[in-house]
């Protein structure tokens, strides 16, 4: 590619020498049509692999049974011991409170 490199100040690489050196400059990436096609294909592939058979299994799995109890204990402000970090359970608790459960 013999395209000139453009910067966020609108000047090309050759004009940099005339600009004062105390200003920070960032290169602007120009994305062509092929890159957008690749990004869209990756997005579609990611969505397919994420949502394929999302409804299976139709019964509660081991962790789902316990997470409900943990969320209830957070709501009642009861102490409980769990060996796992609480981020997922606290996130579910926040969503449950947000939607009124």
N, C-alpha and C positions, 0 to 999 in steps of 0.2 A: 504494500500500500504506500503510494507516494502522496497520500493526502496530508495536508498540513495538520499539525496538532493544534486544536483550538483550546483555549483556556476560558475560565469563567469570567474573565475581564474583557472578553471579545477580541483579544489580540492573538496573533499567531506566534509561533516559536521565535521567528526572526525578530519580531518587534519587542521581545522580552528585554533585549539589551538596552532599549531606550527607556524602559519603565524602571522606576526606582526599585531597588532590590529589597526594601523593607516590607513590601506588600506580599502576602502569601497568594499563590496562584494554584488553581486546581485544574487539572486536565478534564475536559468534557468528553465523555465517551459517546461516540456516534454509533448507534445500533442500527444495523441494516435489516432488511425484510427477512432474510434467512434466520437471523437470531430470534426475531419475534415468532417465527414458525416453530423453531426448536423449543422456545419457552412455552408456547401454547401446547405443543405435544407433550412436554414434560408435565404440565399442569393437568392435562386430560388423563395421562397415565397415573399421576398421583391420585386424582379423584377416583378413578376406577379401582385402583388397588386399595384405597381407603374405604370405599363404600360397598365393595363387593362382599356379599354375604354378611352384611352388618347385622341382619336380623337373626343370625344363628349364633349361639344356641338359643332356643326359645325359653329356656328355664334359667333361673338365677344361678350364677356361678359362685363359687366359694366366697370370693372377696366381696361380691355385691351384697351378699347376705350380711356380712359383718360391717360394711361401710354404713348401712342404714342405722345400725345400733350405735356406731361411733358418732354419727351425725346427731343422733338423739342425745347422746351423752354430752356433746359440745353444747347443744341447746339448753340442757338442764344444768350446765356448768359442773358436771360430775368429773371427778378425777378418774382416769383409767390409764392403764399401762399398755403401750403398743410399741413393738420393736421397730416399726417403720416410721420414717419421717412423716410429719402431719400435713404436708402441703396439699396433697390430693384430697384428703378428708376435709381440710379447712376450706378448700375451694368448693367442694360439694356442699358444705355447710353454708357458705356464703350464697351460692346459687339457690339453695333451698330457702334461705331466709328472704332472698330477693323476690322469689316467686310465691312466697307465702305458705310454704310447706312446714 
